[in-house]
Amino acid sequence: MSGDLVFEALETYLASVPAISPRFGHGHEPDSRWWVKFAIDIGHPVAWHVVQEFGHVLNYLSTTLRLPTTFKPVSPPPYMNGGPRAFLSWAIECADPAFAPATVAEWLEGRLPRPVCDLEQWARDD
């Protein structure tokens, strides 16, 4: 599978998640780690629910089951660019090349609200 096609299933799934911008960056590092970068509209009503759900599934699913992934914010220097609405991005990184982006999409799909695009499914008491 070509480099870009490897990310297709994950990026398609991410594009269906409320508050996520459907513009993605992705790549592989020389040591075979891979990453996907995207923006979350932090003004969206469910933005922080998305961050919380992704943090749970991708960073710390349970004390006995940890995926080889990391979900984190990334930013250029704010003092040179501007605030988080324009310059804060989010990244999913994976240290295990055998854990493919499509597998990450499957883990998210199995654990996030269904259907993922339904805002009511994301509504939680704050």
Secondary structure, DSSP 4 states (H G I P E B T S, - for coil): --HHHHTHHHHHHHHTSTTB-S--EEEE-TTS-EEEEE-B-TTSTTHHHHHHHHIIIII-S-SS---SEEEEEE-S-TTTS--HHHH-EEEEEES-TTS-HHHHHHHHHHHS-SSTT-HHHH----
